[in-house]
Amino acid sequence: MLAQGPEQGNKMGSLNALPYWQVNVPENERTEACPDFLCNLSLKDIGIIGTPDSEYHVATWGEVQQIVRDNRLDAFRRVPSQLRRYLGYTSKLRQDYGSVMNFILTQRLHWEMPLVSKGKPFEFEEDLKILQNDWPYGIDKRIVHLVVWTKFDLEEDPVTTDLTDKARAEIEAFMQQKFGGRLSRDQYIWFKNWRSLKSVQAVEHFHVMIFDPDRTFIDEITNGDIPLCEKV
């Protein structure tokens, strides 16, 4: 991790380049000092925050599919201004709720710890919840990004930490049952983030991306959920 002060920042481009924390911010709202929630970022996040939105490449559906197939999940990026909003919002959540996990549990999932599943993986509807991804990646606006949260664990290989063949088969069967009747197979794709990329570690979940679905269907399976990025 790299701490940054006002004298550091985004040095890419011209000699007059703005410090990374001032990029994508109206001139009258820029601060001389780096906001606390943007200090101590990784070099990756500093590079994203310091990129003008106008230079950001929005991923197409074909690119999204290829990223997942190649297991290059670290290639997913948020739009720079959205990453800034995400970091600011999650910083406030940690202050108000102690952790992002506590917020997810109490305000989004309405589940209590310890999580206890009623049955086997995907056996009972009450053991899972499908919600919109609150802060989706910078992808084609026709792509809907959902998160399937589960009270049960998805079995991992202890050596590779990747999903076991059994877990993959269980997810595939669920996807076919839940989505296959309403979508063609090339309309949706799922993935489970690497442990190092998961923002919420304690609650099991995986991601689903759907290209240009019927919004009535999305409202139906998410119970009309609205992502936080559209509400805050």
PyRosetta script that sets phi, psi and omega in degrees:
from pyrosetta import init, pose_from_sequence

init()
pose = pose_from_sequence("MLAQGPEQGNKMGSLNALPYWQVNVPENERTEACPDFLCNLSLKDIGIIGTPDSEYHVATWGEVQQIVRDNRLDAFRRVPSQLRRYLGYTSKLRQDYGSVMNFILTQRLHWEMPLVSKGKPFEFEEDLKILQNDWPYGIDKRIVHLVVWTKFDLEEDPVTTDLTDKARAEIEAFMQQKFGGRLSRDQYIWFKNWRSLKSVQAVEHFHVMIFDPDRTFIDEITNGDIPLCEKV")
pose.set_psi(1, 148.8)
pose.set_omega(1, -174.8)
pose.set_phi(2, -127.9)
pose.set_psi(2, 117.5)
pose.set_omega(2, 175.5)
pose.set_phi(3, -77.8)
pose.set_psi(3, 140.6)
pose.set_omega(3, -177.8)
pose.set_phi(4, -126.7)
pose.set_psi(4, 137.5)
pose.set_omega(4, 174.9)
pose.set_phi(5, -112.2)
pose.set_psi(5, -179.3)
pose.set_omega(5, -177.6)
pose.set_phi(6, -59.0)
pose.set_psi(6, -27.4)
pose.set_omega(6, -177.1)
pose.set_phi(7, -79.8)
pose.set_psi(7, -11.4)
pose.set_omega(7, 179.1)
pose.set_phi(8, -102.0)
pose.set_psi(8, -155.6)
pose.set_omega(8, 176.0)
pose.set_phi(9, 120.3)
pose.set_psi(9, -159.7)
pose.set_omega(9, -174.6)
pose.set_phi(10, -77.8)
pose.set_psi(10, 109.3)
pose.set_omega(10, -179.5)
pose.set_phi(11, -101.1)
pose.set_psi(11, 4.5)
pose.set_omega(11, 179.1)
pose.set_phi(12, -73.1)
pose.set_psi(12, 148.6)
pose.set_omega(12, 177.0)
pose.set_phi(13, 89.5)
pose.set_psi(13, -144.4)
pose.set_omega(13, -174.6)
pose.set_phi(14, -74.7)
pose.set_psi(14, 169.5)
pose.set_omega(14, 178.6)
pose.set_phi(15, -66.6)
pose.set_psi(15, -20.6)
pose.set_omega(15, -179.7)
pose.set_phi(16, -96.6)
pose.set_psi(16, 20.0)
pose.set_omega(16, -179.1)
pose.set_phi(17, -60.9)
pose.set_psi(17, 142.8)
pose.set_omega(17, 179.7)
pose.set_phi(18, -71.4)
pose.set_psi(18, 150.9)
pose.set_omega(18, 168.2)
pose.set_phi(19, -57.6)
pose.set_psi(19, 148.4)
pose.set_omega(19, -171.9)
pose.set_phi(20, -56.0)
pose.set_psi(20, -34.7)
pose.set_omega(20, -176.7)
pose.set_phi(21, -75.2)
pose.set_psi(21, -8.2)
pose.set_omega(21, 177.8)
pose.set_phi(22, -97.8)
pose.set_psi(22, -10.3)
pose.set_omega(22, -178.5)
pose.set_phi(23, -70.2)
pose.set_psi(23, 141.7)
pose.set_omega(23, -178.9)
pose.set_phi(24, 65.6)
pose.set_psi(24, 19.4)
pose.set_omega(24, 178.5)
pose.set_phi(25, -117.1)
pose.set_psi(25, 130.6)
pose.set_omega(25, 176.8)
pose.set_phi(26, -54.1)
pose.set_psi(26, 144.4)
pose.set_omega(26, -173.9)
pose.set_phi(27, -54.4)
pose.set_psi(27, -39.7)
pose.set_omega(27, -176.7)
pose.set_phi(28, -75.2)
pose.set_psi(28, -5.2)
pose.set_omega(28, 179.6)
pose.set_phi(29, -110.7)
pose.set_psi(29, -0.2)
pose.set_omega(29, -178.6)
pose.set_phi(30, -73.4)
pose.set_psi(30, 144.8)
pose.set_omega(30, 178.7)
pose.set_phi(31, -113.0)
pose.set_psi(31, 145.7)
pose.set_omega(31, 179.5)
pose.set_phi(32, -66.5)
pose.set_psi(32, -42.0)
pose.set_omega(32, -179.9)
pose.set_phi(33, -93.0)
pose.set_psi(33, 150.7)
pose.set_omega(33, 178.4)
pose.set_phi(34, -70.3)
pose.set_psi(34, 127.8)
pose.set_omega(34, 176.3)
pose.set_phi(35, -57.6)
pose.set_psi(35, 147.4)
pose.set_omega(35, -176.7)
pose.set_phi(36, -54.7)
pose.set_psi(36, -39.8)
pose.set_omega(36, -174.6)
pose.set_phi(37, -73.3)
pose.set_psi(37, -7.7)
pose.set_omega(37, 177.9)
pose.set_phi(38, -109.5)
pose.set_psi(38, 4.7)
pose.set_omega(38, 174.4)
pose.set_phi(39, -86.0)
pose.set_psi(39, 159.6)
pose.set_omega(39, 175.7)
pose.set_phi(40, 58.4)
pose.set_psi(40, 35.5)
pose.set_omega(40, 176.6)
pose.set_phi(41, -84.2)
pose.set_psi(41, 162.1)
pose.set_omega(41, 172.4)
pose.set_phi(42, -71.3)
pose.set_psi(42, 159.9)
pose.set_omega(42, 177.4)
pose.set_phi(43, -60.0)
pose.set_psi(43, -34.9)
pose.set_omega(43, 178.2)
pose.set_phi(44, -60.4)
pose.set_psi(44, -49.3)
pose.set_omega(44, -178.1)
pose.set_phi(45, -68.3)
pose.set_psi(45, -35.6)
pose.set_omega(45, 176.4)
pose.set_phi(46, -61.3)
pose.set_psi(46, -42.3)
pose.set_omega(46, 178.9)
pose.set_phi(47, -63.0)
pose.set_psi(47, -39.0)
pose.set_omega(47, 179.5)
pose.set_phi(48, -69.7)
pose.set_psi(48, -49.8)
pose.set_omega(48, -178.9)
pose.set_phi(49, -58.0)
pose.set_psi(49, -35.5)
pose.set_omega(49, -177.7)
pose.set_phi(50, -83.5)
pose.set_psi(50, 8.1)
pose.set_omega(50, 179.0)
pose.set_phi(51, -101.7)
pose.set_psi(51, 128.1)
pose.set_omega(51, 176.4)
pose.set_phi(52, -60.4)
pose.set_psi(52, 141.3)
pose.set_omega(52, 177.9)
pose.set_phi(53, -54.2)
pose.set_psi(53, -34.7)
pose.set_omega(53, -177.0)
pose.set_phi(54, -64.7)
pose.set_psi(54, -19.4)
pose.set_omega(54, -179.7)
pose.set_phi(55, -99.5)
pose.set_psi(55, -0.2)
pose.set_omega(55, -178.1)
pose.set_phi(56, -79.5)
pose.set_psi(56, 135.6)
pose.set_omega(56, 177.7)
pose.set_phi(57, -93.1)
pose.set_psi(57, 117.7)
pose.set_omega(57, 178.0)
pose.set_phi(58, -79.5)
pose.set_psi(58, 126.8)
pose.set_omega(58, -176.0)
pose.set_phi(59, -71.7)
pose.set_psi(59, 134.5)
pose.set_omega(59, 176.5)
pose.set_phi(60, -80.7)
pose.set_psi(60, 169.8)
pose.set_omega(60, 177.9)
pose.set_phi(61, -62.1)
pose.set_psi(61, -41.3)
pose.set_omega(61, 178.2)
pose.set_phi(62, -61.4)
pose.set_psi(62, -39.8)
pose.set_omega(62, 179.3)
pose.set_phi(63, -68.9)
pose.set_psi(63, -39.5)
pose.set_omega(63, 177.2)
pose.set_phi(64, -59.4)
pose.set_psi(64, -46.9)
pose.set_omega(64, 179.8)
pose.set_phi(65, -60.6)
pose.set_psi(65, -40.9)
pose.set_omega(65, -178.2)
pose.set_phi(66, -68.1)
pose.set_psi(66, -39.7)
pose.set_omega(66, 178.0)
pose.set_phi(67, -58.7)
pose.set_psi(67, -44.3)
pose.set_omega(67, -178.8)
pose.set_phi(68, -68.9)
pose.set_psi(68, -44.7)
pose.set_omega(68, -179.7)
pose.set_phi(69, -61.8)
pose.set_psi(69, -36.4)
pose.set_omega(69, -179.4)
pose.set_phi(70, -84.4)
pose.set_psi(70, -2.7)
pose.set_omega(70, -178.0)
pose.set_phi(71, 56.5)
pose.set_psi(71, 39.3)
pose.set_omega(71, 176.4)
pose.set_phi(72, -101.6)
pose.set_psi(72, 55.1)
pose.set_omega(72, -171.0)
pose.set_phi(73, -64.5)
pose.set_psi(73, -23.7)
pose.set_omega(73, 176.9)
pose.set_phi(74, -70.0)
pose.set_psi(74, -8.5)
pose.set_omega(74, 178.2)
pose.set_phi(75, -78.0)
pose.set_psi(75, -16.0)
pose.set_omega(75, 176.8)
pose.set_phi(76, -68.8)
pose.set_psi(76, 135.6)
pose.set_omega(76, -179.8)
pose.set_phi(77, -133.6)
pose.set_psi(77, 150.5)
pose.set_omega(77, 169.1)
pose.set_phi(78, -88.9)
pose.set_psi(78, 154.3)
pose.set_omega(78, 172.1)
pose.set_phi(79, -57.4)
pose.set_psi(79, 136.5)
pose.set_omega(79, -174.1)
pose.set_phi(80, -48.8)
pose.set_psi(80, -47.6)
pose.set_omega(80, -179.1)
pose.set_phi(81, -67.5)
pose.set_psi(81, -30.1)
pose.set_omega(81, 177.4)
pose.set_phi(82, -73.4)
pose.set_psi(82, -36.0)
pose.set_omega(82, 176.0)
pose.set_phi(83, -63.1)
pose.set_psi(83, -40.2)
pose.set_omega(83, 177.4)
pose.set_phi(84, -60.0)
pose.set_psi(84, -47.1)
pose.set_omega(84, 178.9)
pose.set_phi(85, -61.8)
pose.set_psi(85, -42.4)
pose.set_omega(85, 179.8)
pose.set_phi(86, -60.5)
pose.set_psi(86, -46.9)
pose.set_omega(86, -179.4)
pose.set_phi(87, -65.2)
pose.set_psi(87, -39.4)
pose.set_omega(87, 177.8)
pose.set_phi(88, -65.4)
pose.set_psi(88, -41.9)
pose.set_omega(88, -177.3)
pose.set_phi(89, -69.9)
pose.set_psi(89, -44.3)
pose.set_omega(89, -179.5)
pose.set_phi(90, -68.1)
pose.set_psi(90, -28.6)
pose.set_omega(90, 174.7)
pose.set_phi(91, -63.5)
pose.set_psi(91, -41.9)
pose.set_omega(91, 178.0)
pose.set_phi(92, -68.0)
pose.set_psi(92, -37.4)
pose.set_omega(92, 178.1)
pose.set_phi(93, -60.3)
pose.set_psi(93, -40.5)
pose.set_omega(93, -180.0)
pose.set_phi(94, -64.6)
pose.set_psi(94, -34.6)
pose.set_omega(94, 177.2)
pose.set_phi(95, -69.7)
pose.set_psi(95, -42.0)
pose.set_omega(95, -173.7)
pose.set_phi(96, -83.2)
pose.set_psi(96, -33.1)
pose.set_omega(96, -173.4)
pose.set_phi(97, -119.5)
pose.set_psi(97, -1.4)
pose.set_omega(97, 179.9)
pose.set_phi(98, 89.8)
pose.set_psi(98, -33.4)
pose.set_omega(98, 177.6)
pose.set_phi(99, -165.4)
pose.set_psi(99, 160.4)
pose.set_omega(99, 175.9)
pose.set_phi(100, -64.7)
pose.set_psi(100, -35.7)
pose.set_omega(100, -179.9)
pose.set_phi(101, -60.4)
pose.set_psi(101, -43.6)
pose.set_omega(101, 179.0)
pose.set_phi(102, -61.4)
pose.set_psi(102, -38.8)
pose.set_omega(102, 178.1)
pose.set_phi(103, -64.9)
pose.set_psi(103, -46.8)
pose.set_omega(103, 179.9)
pose.set_phi(104, -58.5)
pose.set_psi(104, -46.0)
pose.set_omega(104, -177.8)
pose.set_phi(105, -63.8)
pose.set_psi(105, -48.4)
pose.set_omega(105, -171.7)
pose.set_phi(106, -85.4)
pose.set_psi(106, -32.6)
pose.set_omega(106, -172.6)
pose.set_phi(107, -106.5)
pose.set_psi(107, -25.4)
pose.set_omega(107, -177.7)
pose.set_phi(108, -104.7)
pose.set_psi(108, -47.3)
pose.set_omega(108, -176.9)
pose.set_phi(109, -92.4)
pose.set_psi(109, -29.1)
pose.set_omega(109, -175.4)
pose.set_phi(110, 57.3)
pose.set_psi(110, 44.4)
pose.set_omega(110, 176.0)
pose.set_phi(111, -111.5)
pose.set_psi(111, 155.0)
pose.set_omega(111, 177.7)
pose.set_phi(112, -114.1)
pose.set_psi(112, 144.1)
pose.set_omega(112, 175.4)
pose.set_phi(113, -84.9)
pose.set_psi(113, 148.3)
pose.set_omega(113, -3.7)
pose.set_phi(114, -76.9)
pose.set_psi(114, 146.5)
pose.set_omega(114, 179.1)
pose.set_phi(115, -75.7)
pose.set_psi(115, 128.1)
pose.set_omega(115, 179.7)
pose.set_phi(116, -128.5)
pose.set_psi(116, 119.5)
pose.set_omega(116, -179.8)
pose.set_phi(117, -80.4)
pose.set_psi(117, 149.4)
pose.set_omega(117, -179.3)
pose.set_phi(118, -75.9)
pose.set_psi(118, -31.3)
pose.set_omega(118, -176.6)
pose.set_phi(119, -151.5)
pose.set_psi(119, -155.1)
pose.set_omega(119, 179.1)
pose.set_phi(120, -71.1)
pose.set_psi(120, 163.6)
pose.set_omega(120, 178.4)
pose.set_phi(121, -51.1)
pose.set_psi(121, 126.0)
pose.set_omega(121, 175.8)
pose.set_phi(122, 69.2)
pose.set_psi(122, 10.4)
pose.set_omega(122, -179.0)
pose.set_phi(123, -75.0)
pose.set_psi(123, -37.0)
pose.set_omega(123, -177.1)
pose.set_phi(124, -123.9)
pose.set_psi(124, 134.3)
pose.set_omega(124, -178.9)
pose.set_phi(125, -57.9)
pose.set_psi(125, -35.4)
pose.set_omega(125, -175.8)
pose.set_phi(126, -69.6)
pose.set_psi(126, -10.1)
pose.set_omega(126, 178.9)
pose.set_phi(127, -88.7)
pose.set_psi(127, 3.8)
pose.set_omega(127, 178.2)
pose.set_phi(128, -147.5)
pose.set_psi(128, 162.0)
pose.set_omega(128, 177.6)
pose.set_phi(129, -146.2)
pose.set_psi(129, 133.5)
pose.set_omega(129, 179.2)
pose.set_phi(130, -105.1)
pose.set_psi(130, 120.8)
pose.set_omega(130, -179.6)
pose.set_phi(131, -128.8)
pose.set_psi(131, 161.3)
pose.set_omega(131, 172.1)
pose.set_phi(132, -66.8)
pose.set_psi(132, 146.5)
pose.set_omega(132, 170.5)
pose.set_phi(133, -70.2)
pose.set_psi(133, 121.5)
pose.set_omega(133, -174.0)
pose.set_phi(134, -65.2)
pose.set_psi(134, -31.1)
pose.set_omega(134, -178.5)
pose.set_phi(135, -135.1)
pose.set_psi(135, 75.8)
pose.set_omega(135, -174.5)
pose.set_phi(136, -67.0)
pose.set_psi(136, 164.9)
pose.set_omega(136, 179.1)
pose.set_phi(137, -73.2)
pose.set_psi(137, 170.3)
pose.set_omega(137, 179.2)
pose.set_phi(138, -80.1)
pose.set_psi(138, 85.3)
pose.set_omega(138, -175.5)
pose.set_phi(139, -127.9)
pose.set_psi(139, 165.0)
pose.set_omega(139, 176.7)
pose.set_phi(140, -44.8)
pose.set_psi(140, 130.9)
pose.set_omega(140, -175.6)
pose.set_phi(141, -63.5)
pose.set_psi(141, -15.5)
pose.set_omega(141, 177.1)
pose.set_phi(142, -78.6)
pose.set_psi(142, -10.1)
pose.set_omega(142, -179.5)
pose.set_phi(143, -89.6)
pose.set_psi(143, 125.4)
pose.set_omega(143, 175.9)
pose.set_phi(144, -95.9)
pose.set_psi(144, 129.5)
pose.set_omega(144, -177.7)
pose.set_phi(145, -109.8)
pose.set_psi(145, 113.6)
pose.set_omega(145, -179.8)
pose.set_phi(146, -111.4)
pose.set_psi(146, 159.7)
pose.set_omega(146, 173.4)
pose.set_phi(147, -125.6)
pose.set_psi(147, 129.6)
pose.set_omega(147, 175.8)
pose.set_phi(148, -100.4)
pose.set_psi(148, 110.1)
pose.set_omega(148, 179.7)
pose.set_phi(149, -94.4)
pose.set_psi(149, 138.6)
pose.set_omega(149, -176.5)
pose.set_phi(150, -131.2)
pose.set_psi(150, 147.8)
pose.set_omega(150, 174.5)
pose.set_phi(151, -82.6)
pose.set_psi(151, -12.9)
pose.set_omega(151, -179.8)
pose.set_phi(152, -105.8)
pose.set_psi(152, 157.1)
pose.set_omega(152, 177.8)
pose.set_phi(153, -81.7)
pose.set_psi(153, 152.3)
pose.set_omega(153, 172.2)
pose.set_phi(154, -104.3)
pose.set_psi(154, 118.2)
pose.set_omega(154, -170.0)
pose.set_phi(155, -58.8)
pose.set_psi(155, 130.6)
pose.set_omega(155, 178.8)
pose.set_phi(156, -117.9)
pose.set_psi(156, 150.9)
pose.set_omega(156, 172.2)
pose.set_phi(157, -71.8)
pose.set_psi(157, 124.2)
pose.set_omega(157, -176.4)
pose.set_phi(158, -64.1)
pose.set_psi(158, -21.0)
pose.set_omega(158, -179.3)
pose.set_phi(159, -86.9)
pose.set_psi(159, -50.3)
pose.set_omega(159, -176.3)
pose.set_phi(160, -90.4)
pose.set_psi(160, -16.9)
pose.set_omega(160, -173.3)
pose.set_phi(161, 60.4)
pose.set_psi(161, 11.4)
pose.set_omega(161, 174.4)
pose.set_phi(162, -86.0)
pose.set_psi(162, 160.8)
pose.set_omega(162, 177.9)
pose.set_phi(163, -61.8)
pose.set_psi(163, 144.2)
pose.set_omega(163, 175.0)
pose.set_phi(164, -75.8)
pose.set_psi(164, 164.1)
pose.set_omega(164, 177.3)
pose.set_phi(165, -59.7)
pose.set_psi(165, -36.2)
pose.set_omega(165, 178.8)
pose.set_phi(166, -62.2)
pose.set_psi(166, -46.4)
pose.set_omega(166, -179.8)
pose.set_phi(167, -64.0)
pose.set_psi(167, -41.3)
pose.set_omega(167, 178.2)
pose.set_phi(168, -61.5)
pose.set_psi(168, -41.2)
pose.set_omega(168, 179.4)
pose.set_phi(169, -65.3)
pose.set_psi(169, -37.9)
pose.set_omega(169, 178.0)
pose.set_phi(170, -64.4)
pose.set_psi(170, -42.7)
pose.set_omega(170, 179.2)
pose.set_phi(171, -67.3)
pose.set_psi(171, -43.5)
pose.set_omega(171, 179.4)
pose.set_phi(172, -59.3)
pose.set_psi(172, -42.1)
pose.set_omega(172, 179.2)
pose.set_phi(173, -64.3)
pose.set_psi(173, -41.3)
pose.set_omega(173, 177.3)
pose.set_phi(174, -63.3)
pose.set_psi(174, -44.9)
pose.set_omega(174, -179.4)
pose.set_phi(175, -60.9)
pose.set_psi(175, -42.7)
pose.set_omega(175, 179.2)
pose.set_phi(176, -64.1)
pose.set_psi(176, -43.0)
pose.set_omega(176, -179.1)
pose.set_phi(177, -68.4)
pose.set_psi(177, -40.9)
pose.set_omega(177, -173.7)
pose.set_phi(178, -84.9)
pose.set_psi(178, -37.0)
pose.set_omega(178, -172.9)
pose.set_phi(179, -114.0)
pose.set_psi(179, -27.5)
pose.set_omega(179, -172.5)
pose.set_phi(180, -61.8)
pose.set_psi(180, -28.8)
pose.set_omega(180, -179.3)
pose.set_phi(181, -76.2)
pose.set_psi(181, -16.4)
pose.set_omega(181, -176.7)
pose.set_phi(182, -115.6)
pose.set_psi(182, -13.2)
pose.set_omega(182, -175.7)
pose.set_phi(183, -132.3)
pose.set_psi(183, 149.6)
pose.set_omega(183, 172.0)
pose.set_phi(184, -75.6)
pose.set_psi(184, 156.1)
pose.set_omega(184, -174.6)
pose.set_phi(185, -63.1)
pose.set_psi(185, -28.3)
pose.set_omega(185, 179.7)
pose.set_phi(186, -84.6)
pose.set_psi(186, 5.7)
pose.set_omega(186, 178.6)
pose.set_phi(187, -92.7)
pose.set_psi(187, -14.7)
pose.set_omega(187, -176.8)
pose.set_phi(188, -139.6)
pose.set_psi(188, 155.0)
pose.set_omega(188, 178.6)
pose.set_phi(189, -149.6)
pose.set_psi(189, 149.4)
pose.set_omega(189, 179.9)
pose.set_phi(190, -128.1)
pose.set_psi(190, 157.8)
pose.set_omega(190, 174.6)
pose.set_phi(191, -158.2)
pose.set_psi(191, 155.8)
pose.set_omega(191, 174.5)
pose.set_phi(192, -114.4)
pose.set_psi(192, 125.3)
pose.set_omega(192, -176.9)
pose.set_phi(193, -61.8)
pose.set_psi(193, 147.9)
pose.set_omega(193, 170.6)
pose.set_phi(194, -59.2)
pose.set_psi(194, 150.7)
pose.set_omega(194, -179.6)
pose.set_phi(195, -54.5)
pose.set_psi(195, -38.1)
pose.set_omega(195, -177.3)
pose.set_phi(196, -70.2)
pose.set_psi(196, -17.5)
pose.set_omega(196, -178.4)
pose.set_phi(197, -100.2)
pose.set_psi(197, -6.4)
pose.set_omega(197, -175.5)
pose.set_phi(198, -77.1)
pose.set_psi(198, 125.1)
pose.set_omega(198, 178.5)
pose.set_phi(199, -81.1)
pose.set_psi(199, -24.0)
pose.set_omega(199, 175.7)
pose.set_phi(200, -122.4)
pose.set_psi(200, 106.4)
pose.set_omega(200, -171.8)
pose.set_phi(201, -85.1)
pose.set_psi(201, -32.4)
pose.set_omega(201, -167.3)
pose.set_phi(202, -84.1)
pose.set_psi(202, -14.3)
pose.set_omega(202, -179.7)
pose.set_phi(203, -115.9)
pose.set_psi(203, 122.1)
pose.set_omega(203, -176.7)
pose.set_phi(204, -65.3)
pose.set_psi(204, 141.2)
pose.set_omega(204, 177.7)
pose.set_phi(205, -165.4)
pose.set_psi(205, 158.9)
pose.set_omega(205, 171.5)
pose.set_phi(206, -141.0)
pose.set_psi(206, 165.1)
pose.set_omega(206, -171.9)
pose.set_phi(207, -106.3)
pose.set_psi(207, 147.1)
pose.set_omega(207, 176.1)
pose.set_phi(208, -131.1)
pose.set_psi(208, 130.1)
pose.set_omega(208, 174.5)
pose.set_phi(209, -118.0)
pose.set_psi(209, 134.5)
pose.set_omega(209, -175.3)
pose.set_phi(210, -127.9)
pose.set_psi(210, 131.3)
pose.set_omega(210, -179.4)
pose.set_phi(211, -91.5)
pose.set_psi(211, 119.6)
pose.set_omega(211, 171.1)
pose.set_phi(212, 50.2)
pose.set_psi(212, 54.7)
pose.set_omega(212, -180.0)
pose.set_phi(213, -81.8)
pose.set_psi(213, 167.1)
pose.set_omega(213, 170.3)
pose.set_phi(214, -67.1)
pose.set_psi(214, 120.8)
pose.set_omega(214, -175.9)
pose.set_phi(215, -64.9)
pose.set_psi(215, -25.1)
pose.set_omega(215, 175.9)
pose.set_phi(216, -62.7)
pose.set_psi(216, -38.5)
pose.set_omega(216, 178.2)
pose.set_phi(217, -64.6)
pose.set_psi(217, -42.6)
pose.set_omega(217, 179.5)
pose.set_phi(218, -64.0)
pose.set_psi(218, -43.9)
pose.set_omega(218, 177.3)
pose.set_phi(219, -60.7)
pose.set_psi(219, -36.2)
pose.set_omega(219, -178.1)
pose.set_phi(220, -66.1)
pose.set_psi(220, -48.3)
pose.set_omega(220, -175.0)
pose.set_phi(221, -80.7)
pose.set_psi(221, -18.1)
pose.set_omega(221, 177.7)
pose.set_phi(222, -104.4)
pose.set_psi(222, 3.5)
pose.set_omega(222, -177.7)
pose.set_phi(223, 58.1)
pose.set_psi(223, 39.6)
pose.set_omega(223, 176.5)
pose.set_phi(224, 73.5)
pose.set_psi(224, 21.5)
pose.set_omega(224, -177.1)
pose.set_phi(225, -62.9)
pose.set_psi(225, 143.8)
pose.set_omega(225, 177.2)
pose.set_phi(226, -120.5)
pose.set_psi(226, 129.7)
pose.set_omega(226, -179.0)
pose.set_phi(227, -65.2)
pose.set_psi(227, 146.9)
pose.set_omega(227, -177.1)
pose.set_phi(228, -59.5)
pose.set_psi(228, -32.7)
pose.set_omega(228, -178.3)
pose.set_phi(229, -60.9)
pose.set_psi(229, -19.5)
pose.set_omega(229, 177.7)
pose.set_phi(230, -93.9)
pose.set_psi(230, -4.1)
pose.set_omega(230, -175.6)
pose.set_phi(231, -116.5)
pose.set_psi(231, -17.6)
pose.set_omega(231, -175.4)
pose.set_phi(232, -114.8)
pose.dump_pdb("model.pdb")
